[in-house]
Amino acid sequence: MASSNVIPANVAPGAAGSVRPAGRYRWLIVALLFAATTVNYIDRTMLGLLVPTLEKDLGWSEDDYGTIVSAFQAAYALGFLFMGALIDRLGPRIGYAIAIAIWTIGHVAHGFASSVTGFIAARVVLGLGEAGHFPSVIRALSEWFPQKERAYAVGWVNSATTIGVILTAPTIALLMVVFGADWRETFIYTGIFGAILLVLWLRLYSAPRESGKVSEAELAWIEHDPPEKIDQIGWGQIVRRREAWAFATAKFLTDPVWFLMLFWLPKYFVSTYDVDLKVVLLPMVIMYILSDIGSVLGGWTSSRLIQRGHSVNFARKVTMLGAGFCVLPLLAVTGLENMWLAVLLIGIALAGHQAFSSTILSIPADLFPKRAVGSVIGLGGFAGGIGGMIMAKSTGMVLEATGGNYTLIFAACTVVYFTAVLAVHLLSPRLAPLAPDAVEPKALADLN
């Protein structure tokens, strides 16, 4: 294996003195994480689509379902703090394996629950396990991709969130309609996805130098970033850094928009156009495909700007600002009589959100050592979860007060991205990596 500071003869220098991409094994890791994200969102989304059946069989009220959803959101938010630190301590290979096992157990447990309390317990376990997903994803990609290509990889993996949502309904239909499974068996059978994922993860994932399958040229590309000046910092230091709160603030402001679109869009289309997106899938598919395009395009744009010689600070913030402008069409949605125009405008807004998301998720690895990335992502995920809970409650209050009018809600969604960019800029004006003199000596581990 080549040293991280040596460029093999078959790797040409780039325009900026770096190396050009060589080899493609790192993209297998992206494919693996893409599949993992798809499974994650199928497991997360399935309960929502089975609610009508469960309400009929178990006699749930709307308040019962609301309590179950709230339990998941609370466990998911709190789980980020624990799982992020766990993944930093154990590494993504073992840490993510634990997360997959926990959420798969929680998912399968739905099939054995018979009471509201039982579903709350299953949902809490699911939320705790799923909280380990994005800390693992970003930590793994920080190991496998250099800074100038990382956001593009994040964009591809992030796009799988909507693929999972889209595939949930056909998966349920295949099991219940074609194979005759009941709702309990549907939860149990789909747990096989998590079991397969766990086996694949343990077989295929390792750090680049430990894999034995990465060429010297590709390894040189992966490792050609300057060596980190800090190996690891403690949780206490992370929460005292402005850079960590720049990321957490952006997640607090913008994650609720994604939760809003996931949980309230079907209700919006039912009330406005008398179309149930759980039955008529085409509008949902169009909107989510547009969001996937935005996820990949946002990551590509940020990475491309860095490759063309722009600073990380410029590339990340300009991309996030452009993504914010893509959300502005939400202002024109309410009052539209043409449903397909509304689908297009909401789809563009979702693309803007996912472009922003791919970019902001890349920032912790820009600022913090790899062995702290999971904890920083966890802090941001916790903040985003709290923001989502506030958004859910606020949305219900606004809709009740305005007779179901979404104008104020959509307007608020367009403002938060610009507010988030401003917050990131104020808290981290240069998006510069932490320097050793910025961290207390007792919190430093081995220096490179």
C-alpha positions as CSV (number, residue, x, y, z in Angstrom):
1,M,0.0,0.0,0.0
2,A,1.1,3.5,-0.8
3,S,1.7,6.1,1.9
4,S,-0.9,8.8,2.1
5,N,1.8,11.3,1.3
6,V,3.1,9.5,-1.8
7,I,1.6,9.8,-5.3
8,P,2.1,6.7,-7.4
9,A,3.5,7.0,-10.9
10,N,0.2,6.1,-12.5
11,V,-1.6,8.9,-10.8
12,A,-1.3,12.3,-12.5
13,P,-1.2,15.6,-10.5
14,G,-4.3,17.7,-10.8
15,A,-4.5,21.4,-11.7
16,A,-4.2,22.4,-8.0
17,G,-1.4,20.0,-7.3
18,S,-3.6,17.2,-6.0
19,V,-4.2,13.9,-7.6
20,R,-6.8,12.9,-10.0
21,P,-9.5,10.3,-9.1
22,A,-8.3,6.7,-9.7
23,G,-10.1,3.4,-9.0
24,R,-13.7,3.0,-8.2
25,Y,-13.9,0.7,-5.1
26,R,-15.0,3.6,-3.0
27,W,-18.2,3.9,-5.0
28,L,-19.1,0.3,-3.9
29,I,-19.2,1.8,-0.4
30,V,-21.6,4.5,-1.7
31,A,-23.8,1.8,-3.2
32,L,-23.8,-0.1,0.1
33,L,-24.7,3.0,2.1
34,F,-27.4,3.8,-0.6
35,A,-29.0,0.4,0.0
36,A,-28.7,0.9,3.8
37,T,-30.5,4.2,3.6
38,T,-33.3,2.7,1.5
39,V,-33.8,-0.1,4.0
40,N,-33.7,2.5,6.8
41,Y,-36.5,4.6,5.3
42,I,-38.7,1.6,4.4
43,D,-38.6,0.5,8.0
44,R,-39.3,4.1,9.2
45,T,-42.2,4.7,6.7
46,M,-44.1,1.4,6.9
47,L,-46.1,2.1,10.0
48,G,-47.6,5.3,8.5
49,L,-48.9,3.4,5.5
50,L,-50.4,0.6,7.6
51,V,-52.2,3.0,10.0
52,P,-55.6,2.5,8.4
53,T,-55.4,-1.2,8.9
54,L,-54.0,-1.0,12.4
55,E,-56.7,1.5,13.4
56,K,-59.4,-0.9,12.2
57,D,-57.8,-4.0,13.8
58,L,-56.6,-2.5,17.1
59,G,-59.2,0.3,17.6
60,W,-56.6,3.1,17.6
61,S,-57.7,6.7,17.9
62,E,-55.9,9.6,16.2
63,D,-54.5,10.5,19.6
64,D,-53.1,7.0,20.0
65,Y,-51.2,7.2,16.7
66,G,-50.0,10.7,17.6
67,T,-48.6,9.4,20.8
68,I,-46.8,6.6,19.0
69,V,-45.3,9.0,16.4
70,S,-44.2,11.4,19.2
71,A,-42.4,8.5,21.0
72,F,-40.5,7.7,17.9
73,Q,-39.5,11.3,17.3
74,A,-38.3,11.7,20.9
75,A,-36.3,8.5,20.8
76,Y,-34.9,9.4,17.4
77,A,-33.7,12.8,18.6
78,L,-32.2,11.6,21.9
79,G,-30.7,8.6,20.1
80,F,-28.5,10.8,18.0
81,L,-26.6,12.0,21.0
82,F,-25.8,8.4,22.2
83,M,-25.3,6.8,18.8
84,G,-23.1,9.5,17.4
85,A,-20.7,9.1,20.3
86,L,-20.9,5.3,20.1
87,I,-19.9,5.3,16.4
88,D,-16.9,7.6,17.1
89,R,-15.8,5.3,19.9
90,L,-16.2,2.0,18.0
91,G,-15.8,3.1,14.4
92,P,-18.4,2.9,11.6
93,R,-18.0,-0.8,11.0
94,I,-19.0,-2.0,14.4
95,G,-21.0,1.1,15.4
96,Y,-23.3,0.9,12.4
97,A,-23.7,-2.9,12.8
98,I,-25.0,-2.2,16.3
99,A,-27.4,0.5,14.9
100,I,-28.7,-1.8,12.2
101,A,-29.3,-4.7,14.7
102,I,-31.2,-2.4,17.1
103,W,-33.5,-0.8,14.5
104,T,-34.2,-4.2,12.8
105,I,-35.2,-5.6,16.2
106,G,-37.5,-2.6,16.8
107,H,-39.0,-3.0,13.3
108,V,-39.8,-6.7,13.7
109,A,-41.2,-6.0,17.2
110,H,-44.0,-4.1,15.5
111,G,-45.3,-7.4,14.2
112,F,-45.7,-8.8,17.8
113,A,-47.2,-5.7,19.4
114,S,-50.9,-5.7,20.3
115,S,-51.4,-2.5,22.3
116,V,-50.5,1.1,22.1
117,T,-47.8,0.6,24.8
118,G,-46.3,-2.3,22.7
119,F,-46.1,-0.1,19.6
120,I,-44.6,2.7,21.6
121,A,-41.9,0.3,22.9
122,A,-41.2,-1.0,19.3
123,R,-41.1,2.5,17.9
124,V,-38.7,3.7,20.6
125,V,-36.3,0.9,19.8
126,L,-36.6,1.6,16.1
127,G,-35.9,5.3,16.7
128,L,-32.8,4.6,18.8
129,G,-31.3,2.4,16.2
130,E,-32.2,4.6,13.2
131,A,-30.5,7.5,15.0
132,G,-27.2,5.8,14.2
133,H,-27.7,5.8,10.5
134,F,-26.5,9.3,9.4
135,P,-23.7,9.5,11.9
136,S,-22.4,6.2,10.5
137,V,-22.9,7.3,6.9
138,I,-21.0,10.6,7.2
139,R,-18.3,9.0,9.3
140,A,-17.8,6.2,6.7
141,L,-17.8,8.7,3.8
142,S,-15.3,10.8,5.6
143,E,-13.0,7.8,5.7
144,W,-13.5,6.9,2.0
145,F,-13.7,10.2,0.2
146,P,-11.4,13.3,0.1
147,Q,-12.9,16.7,0.9
148,K,-13.3,17.8,-2.7
149,E,-15.4,14.7,-3.6
150,R,-17.2,14.0,-0.3
151,A,-20.3,16.1,-0.8
152,Y,-21.0,14.4,-4.1
153,A,-20.9,11.0,-2.4
154,V,-23.1,12.3,0.4
155,G,-25.6,13.6,-2.2
156,W,-26.0,10.1,-3.7
157,V,-26.5,8.4,-0.4
158,N,-28.9,11.1,0.8
159,S,-31.0,10.7,-2.3
160,A,-31.9,7.1,-1.1
161,T,-34.1,8.6,1.6
162,T,-36.8,9.2,-0.9
163,I,-36.2,5.9,-2.7
164,G,-37.0,4.2,0.5
165,V,-40.2,6.2,0.9
166,I,-41.3,5.4,-2.7
167,L,-40.6,1.7,-2.3
168,T,-42.5,1.3,0.9
169,A,-46.0,1.1,-0.6
170,P,-45.0,-1.4,-3.4
171,T,-43.3,-3.5,-0.8
172,I,-46.4,-3.6,1.4
173,A,-48.6,-4.3,-1.6
174,L,-46.3,-7.2,-2.7
175,L,-46.4,-8.9,0.7
176,M,-50.1,-8.3,1.6
177,V,-51.8,-8.5,-1.8
178,V,-49.6,-10.9,-3.8
179,F,-48.4,-13.2,-1.0
180,G,-51.3,-12.8,1.3
181,A,-49.4,-11.6,4.4
182,D,-51.2,-9.8,7.2
183,W,-49.8,-6.7,8.7
184,R,-48.0,-8.6,11.4
185,E,-46.2,-10.8,8.9
186,T,-45.4,-7.8,6.8
187,F,-43.4,-6.3,9.6
188,I,-41.7,-9.6,10.3
189,Y,-40.8,-10.5,6.7
190,T,-39.4,-7.0,5.9
191,G,-37.1,-7.5,8.9
192,I,-35.2,-9.8,6.5
193,F,-33.9,-6.6,4.7
194,G,-32.2,-5.5,7.9
195,A,-30.7,-8.9,8.5
196,I,-29.3,-9.0,5.0
197,L,-28.0,-5.5,5.3
198,L,-26.2,-6.4,8.6
199,V,-24.4,-9.3,6.9
200,L,-23.4,-7.3,3.9
201,W,-22.1,-4.4,6.0
202,L,-19.9,-6.7,8.1
203,R,-18.6,-8.5,5.0
204,L,-18.0,-5.5,2.8
205,Y,-17.1,-2.5,5.0
206,S,-13.7,-1.7,6.4
207,A,-11.4,1.3,6.4
208,P,-9.7,1.9,3.0
209,R,-6.3,0.7,4.2
210,E,-7.8,-2.4,5.8
211,S,-9.9,-3.5,2.9
212,G,-7.2,-5.0,0.8
213,K,-9.2,-4.2,-2.3
214,V,-8.2,-0.6,-2.9
215,S,-5.4,0.1,-5.4
216,E,-2.5,2.3,-4.5
217,A,-3.7,5.0,-6.9
218,E,-7.2,5.1,-5.4
219,L,-5.8,5.1,-1.9
220,A,-3.6,8.1,-2.8
221,W,-6.7,9.9,-4.0
222,I,-8.7,9.0,-0.9
223,E,-5.9,10.1,1.4
224,H,-4.5,13.1,-0.4
225,D,-6.1,15.7,1.9
226,P,-3.6,17.3,4.3
227,P,-3.1,15.2,7.5
228,E,-5.5,16.1,10.3
229,K,-3.8,18.2,13.0
230,I,-6.1,16.7,15.7
231,D,-6.9,13.0,16.0
232,Q,-9.9,13.2,18.4
233,I,-11.6,15.6,20.8
234,G,-14.0,14.8,23.6
235,W,-17.8,15.4,23.7
236,G,-17.3,18.2,26.2
237,Q,-15.1,20.1,23.8
238,I,-17.5,19.5,20.8
239,V,-20.4,21.2,22.6
240,R,-18.3,24.2,23.4
241,R,-17.3,24.8,19.8
242,R,-19.1,27.4,17.7
243,E,-18.5,25.2,14.6
244,A,-20.6,22.4,16.1
245,W,-23.4,24.7,16.8
246,A,-23.2,26.2,13.3
247,F,-24.1,22.7,12.0
248,A,-26.7,22.0,14.7
249,T,-28.4,25.4,14.2
250,A,-28.7,24.7,10.4
251,K,-30.2,21.3,11.1
252,F,-32.6,22.6,13.7
253,L,-33.9,25.2,11.2
254,T,-34.1,23.0,8.0
255,D,-34.8,19.4,9.1
256,P,-38.3,20.3,10.1
257,V,-39.1,21.2,6.5
258,W,-38.3,17.6,5.5
259,F,-40.4,16.2,8.3
260,L,-43.3,18.5,7.3
261,M,-43.1,17.2,3.7
262,L,-43.0,13.6,4.7
263,F,-45.9,13.7,7.2
264,W,-48.1,16.5,5.9
265,L,-48.0,16.3,2.1
266,P,-50.5,13.5,1.8
267,K,-52.9,15.4,4.0
268,Y,-52.3,18.6,2.0
269,F,-53.2,16.9,-1.3
270,V,-56.2,15.2,0.2
271,S,-57.6,18.5,1.5
272,T,-56.7,20.6,-1.5
273,Y,-57.1,18.3,-4.6
274,D,-59.0,15.3,-3.1
275,V,-56.1,13.0,-4.0
276,D,-54.7,10.5,-1.6
277,L,-50.9,10.1,-2.2
278,K,-51.0,6.7,-0.5
279,V,-53.2,5.5,-3.4
280,V,-52.3,7.7,-6.3
281,L,-48.5,7.4,-6.3
282,L,-47.5,9.3,-9.4
283,P,-47.5,12.8,-7.8
284,M,-45.4,11.5,-4.9
285,V,-42.9,9.7,-7.2
286,I,-42.5,12.9,-9.3
287,M,-41.8,15.1,-6.3
288,Y,-39.4,12.6,-4.7
289,I,-37.5,12.0,-8.0
290,L,-37.0,15.8,-8.2
291,S,-35.7,15.8,-4.6
292,D,-33.2,13.0,-5.6
293,I,-31.9,15.1,-8.4
294,G,-31.5,18.0,-6.0
295,S,-29.6,15.8,-3.5
296,V,-27.1,14.6,-6.1
297,L,-26.8,18.0,-7.9
298,G,-26.2,19.9,-4.6
299,G,-23.4,17.5,-3.6
300,W,-21.9,17.6,-7.1
301,T,-22.0,21.4,-7.2
302,S,-20.2,21.8,-3.9
303,S,-17.6,19.2,-4.8
304,R,-17.1,20.7,-8.3
305,L,-16.5,24.2,-7.0
306,I,-13.8,22.9,-4.7
307,Q,-12.2,20.9,-7.5
308,R,-12.1,24.1,-9.6
309,G,-10.1,25.8,-7.0
310,H,-12.7,27.6,-4.8
311,S,-12.4,27.4,-1.0
312,V,-14.5,25.0,1.0
313,N,-16.0,28.0,2.7
314,F,-17.2,29.5,-0.7
315,A,-18.3,26.2,-2.1
316,R,-20.4,25.0,0.8
317,K,-22.1,28.4,1.5
318,V,-22.8,29.3,-2.1
319,T,-24.3,25.9,-2.7
320,M,-26.5,26.2,0.4
321,L,-27.6,29.7,-0.6
322,G,-28.5,28.5,-4.1
323,A,-30.5,25.6,-2.6
324,G,-32.4,28.1,-0.5
325,F,-33.5,29.9,-3.6
326,C,-34.9,26.6,-5.0
327,V,-37.3,26.4,-2.0
328,L,-38.9,29.8,-2.8
329,P,-41.5,28.3,-5.3
330,L,-43.3,27.1,-2.2
331,L,-44.6,30.7,-1.9
332,A,-46.7,30.1,-5.0
333,V,-48.2,26.7,-4.2
334,T,-51.2,27.6,-2.1
335,G,-54.1,28.7,-4.1
336,L,-53.1,26.8,-7.3
337,E,-55.9,25.0,-8.9
338,N,-53.6,22.9,-11.1
339,M,-52.4,20.0,-9.0
340,W,-49.6,19.1,-11.4
341,L,-48.1,22.6,-11.2
342,A,-48.2,22.3,-7.4
343,V,-46.4,18.9,-7.7
344,L,-43.7,20.6,-9.9
345,L,-43.2,23.5,-7.5
346,I,-43.2,21.3,-4.4
347,G,-40.8,19.0,-6.2
348,I,-38.4,21.9,-6.9
349,A,-38.6,22.9,-3.3
350,L,-37.8,19.4,-2.1
351,A,-34.9,19.4,-4.5
352,G,-33.6,22.6,-2.9
353,H,-34.0,21.0,0.6
354,Q,-32.0,17.9,-0.4
355,A,-29.3,20.0,-2.1
356,F,-29.0,21.9,1.1
357,S,-29.0,18.7,3.2
358,S,-26.2,17.1,1.1
359,T,-24.1,20.1,1.6
360,I,-24.7,20.7,5.3
361,L,-24.0,17.0,6.0
362,S,-20.6,17.4,4.5
363,I,-19.5,20.3,6.8
364,P,-18.8,18.3,10.1
365,A,-16.0,16.4,8.3
366,D,-14.7,19.7,6.9
367,L,-14.3,21.1,10.4
368,F,-13.7,18.2,12.8
369,P,-11.4,15.2,13.0
370,K,-12.8,12.0,11.6
371,R,-13.1,10.4,15.1
372,A,-15.4,13.3,16.2
373,V,-17.7,13.4,13.1
374,G,-20.3,11.0,14.4
375,S,-20.7,13.0,17.6
376,V,-21.1,16.3,15.7
377,I,-23.7,14.6,13.3
378,G,-25.4,13.3,16.4
379,L,-25.6,16.8,17.9
380,G,-27.1,18.1,14.7
381,G,-29.5,15.2,14.4
382,F,-30.7,15.9,17.9
383,A,-31.3,19.5,17.1
384,G,-33.1,18.6,13.9
385,G,-35.3,16.2,15.8
386,I,-36.3,18.8,18.3
387,G,-37.0,21.2,15.5
388,G,-39.2,18.6,13.8
389,M,-41.2,18.1,17.0
390,I,-41.8,21.8,17.3
391,M,-42.7,22.0,13.6
392,A,-45.3,19.2,14.0
393,K,-47.0,20.9,16.9
394,S,-46.9,24.3,15.3
395,T,-48.2,23.1,12.0
396,G,-51.3,21.6,13.7
397,M,-51.9,24.8,15.6
398,V,-51.6,27.0,12.5
399,L,-53.9,24.7,10.4
400,E,-56.5,24.7,13.1
401,A,-56.3,28.5,13.5
402,T,-56.5,29.2,9.8
403,G,-59.0,26.6,8.7
404,G,-56.4,24.4,7.0
405,N,-54.5,27.1,5.1
406,Y,-50.9,26.2,4.4
407,T,-49.7,29.7,3.2
408,L,-48.0,30.7,6.4
409,I,-46.4,27.3,6.9
410,F,-45.0,27.2,3.4
411,A,-43.8,30.8,3.8
412,A,-41.9,29.9,6.9
413,C,-40.3,27.0,5.1
414,T,-38.8,29.4,2.5
415,V,-37.1,31.6,5.2
416,V,-35.3,29.0,7.2
417,Y,-32.6,28.2,4.6
418,F,-31.4,31.7,4.4
419,T,-31.5,32.0,8.2
420,A,-29.5,28.8,8.4
421,V,-26.8,30.0,5.9
422,L,-26.5,33.3,7.9
423,A,-26.2,31.3,11.2
424,V,-23.5,29.1,9.7
425,H,-21.6,32.2,8.5
426,L,-21.8,34.0,11.8
427,L,-20.7,31.0,13.8
428,S,-18.0,29.8,11.4
429,P,-17.0,32.6,9.0
430,R,-14.2,30.7,7.4
431,L,-15.3,27.0,7.8
432,A,-11.8,26.3,8.9
433,P,-10.8,23.0,10.5
434,L,-10.2,23.0,14.2
435,A,-6.5,23.9,15.1
436,P,-4.8,22.2,18.0
437,D,-4.5,25.6,19.9
438,A,-8.4,25.8,19.7
439,V,-8.8,22.7,21.9
440,E,-7.9,22.2,25.5
441,P,-4.7,20.0,25.8
442,K,-6.5,17.5,28.1
443,A,-9.1,16.9,25.3
444,L,-6.5,16.1,22.6
445,A,-5.6,12.5,21.8
446,D,-2.6,11.6,19.7
447,L,-1.5,14.3,17.3
448,N,-0.7,13.3,13.7
